Amino acid sequence: MPPEQGFVPSLHYRPLTPLYDVFIRLGLKEKAFRGKLIKHAGIVPDHLVLDVGCGTATLTLMVKKAQPEAVVTGFDYDLDALAFARRKITRARLDIALVRGTALELPFADMSFERVLSSLMFHHLTTENKQRAFREIFRILKPGGEFYLADFGPPNSRLMRFLTFVVGRFEKLSDNTGGRLPVMMAEAGFTDVAHLDDYNTVFGTVAFYKGKRRAR
Ligand SMILES: C[S@@+](CC[C@H](N)C(=O)[O-])C[C@H]1O[C@@H](n2cnc3c(N)ncnc32)[C@H](O)[C@@H]1O
C-alpha cells in the first residue's frame, strides 16, 4: 500500500497478526482494560459507534455486548485482522459492520457517529498522520459526540519508564510518552479534552483520553 496510508500491522510484521489476540491477552488484563474504556464512553441505545483501528475486533465486540442496542462498526486497514474480526463476530452471532480503509481518510460522512473509540492504533502513526487521523475523527463525530482513546501515555513510574523505553524501540511513541496526544486532539478541534485514567501494562502505561465535538 502507498506509505501515505500510514498503516502498520498490529504486531508490526504481517506474519505475527494471528498471534495478536494471544499476545494482548497475556500482556494486558484485557477485559478490565477494555471494559474501563467502554464504561468511560457512556454508550446508550441507538448510539452509532465506530471503533477506529479495530484490529481483530475484541473491543468492538465488547462494545456491542455491553450495549446491544447500539449500532457498532469496526474499521481497520488490515485485511488479515479484519478476517479474524469477521470470524469472531460470526461466532458471537452479533450484528457488527466491518469497514476497511485508512484512518487518515475515513470513508464516512461528516457528523455520522455519537461515539468514536480507538485503542492502541495511534502509536502506529507518524506525528503528521496522528494529526490527520484526529481531524478525521473530529469530522465524522456528530455535534455533542465524544471520542475515547486508549494508547500509550506518559509513563507513571520508573518501571513503566523502562517498559516504555523497550516498546519505544519498535513503535512511534514520542508523541504519546511526551503527553502530546491531548494537545493534538485540541488542535484538531476537540473540546473538553481530558486525560481520564492510566492503565499500567507489561508494555508500559496506557492512557485513556476523551475529547468532545461541541454541541451546536
Ligand atoms: C495494535 S492494533 C490494535 C487493535 C485493536 N484496536 C486493539 O485494541 O486490540 C493496531 C491496529 O490499527 C490498525 N491501523 C494502523 N494504522 C492504521 C490506519 N492508518 N488506518 C486504519 N487502521 C490502522 C492496524 O491494522 C491494527 O489492526
The ligand as an SDF file (V2000), in Angstrom:
LIG
                    3D

 27 29  0  0  0  0  0  0  0  0999 V2000
   -2.1270   -2.7430   17.8490 C   0  0  0  0  0  0  0  0  0  0  0  0
   -3.5350   -2.9650   16.8300 S   0  0  0  0  0  0  0  0  0  0  0  0
   -4.8840   -2.5730   17.9230 C   0  0  0  0  0  0  0  0  0  0  0  0
   -6.1240   -3.3120   17.5440 C   0  0  0  0  0  0  0  0  0  0  0  0
   -7.3110   -3.1030   18.4590 C   0  0  0  0  0  0  0  0  0  0  0  0
   -7.7950   -1.7280   18.4400 N   0  0  0  0  0  0  0  0  0  0  0  0
   -6.9850   -3.4990   19.8750 C   0  0  0  0  0  0  0  0  0  0  0  0
   -7.1450   -2.6930   20.7890 O   0  0  0  0  0  0  0  0  0  0  0  0
   -6.5800   -4.6560   20.0530 O   0  0  0  0  0  0  0  0  0  0  0  0
   -3.4950   -1.5380   15.7960 C   0  0  0  0  0  0  0  0  0  0  0  0
   -4.4850   -1.6360   14.6530 C   0  0  0  0  0  0  0  0  0  0  0  0
   -4.5030   -0.3930   13.9660 O   0  0  0  0  0  0  0  0  0  0  0  0
   -4.6080   -0.6520   12.5820 C   0  0  0  0  0  0  0  0  0  0  0  0
   -4.0870    0.5140   11.8560 N   0  0  0  0  0  0  0  0  0  0  0  0
   -2.8300    1.0280   11.9090 C   0  0  0  0  0  0  0  0  0  0  0  0
   -2.7380    2.1000   11.1180 N   0  0  0  0  0  0  0  0  0  0  0  0
   -3.9650    2.2730   10.5460 C   0  0  0  0  0  0  0  0  0  0  0  0
   -4.5050    3.2230    9.6290 C   0  0  0  0  0  0  0  0  0  0  0  0
   -3.7580    4.2130    9.1460 N   0  0  0  0  0  0  0  0  0  0  0  0
   -5.7990    3.1030    9.2660 N   0  0  0  0  0  0  0  0  0  0  0  0
   -6.5770    2.1050    9.7600 C   0  0  0  0  0  0  0  0  0  0  0  0
   -6.1200    1.1720   10.6330 N   0  0  0  0  0  0  0  0  0  0  0  0
   -4.8310    1.2590   11.0100 C   0  0  0  0  0  0  0  0  0  0  0  0
   -3.7730   -1.9020   12.3540 C   0  0  0  0  0  0  0  0  0  0  0  0
   -4.1550   -2.5510   11.1670 O   0  0  0  0  0  0  0  0  0  0  0  0
   -4.1040   -2.6950   13.6060 C   0  0  0  0  0  0  0  0  0  0  0  0
   -5.1690   -3.5890   13.3840 O   0  0  0  0  0  0  0  0  0  0  0  0
  1  2  1  0
  2  3  1  0
  2 10  1  0
  3  4  1  0
  4  5  1  0
  5  6  1  0
  5  7  1  0
  7  8  2  0
  7  9  1  0
 10 11  1  0
 11 12  1  0
 11 26  1  0
 12 13  1  0
 13 14  1  0
 13 24  1  0
 14 15  1  0
 14 23  1  0
 15 16  2  0
 16 17  1  0
 17 18  1  0
 17 23  2  0
 18 19  1  0
 18 20  2  0
 20 21  1  0
 21 22  2  0
 22 23  1  0
 24 25  1  0
 24 26  1  0
 26 27  1  0
M  CHG  2   2   1   9  -1
M  END
$$$$
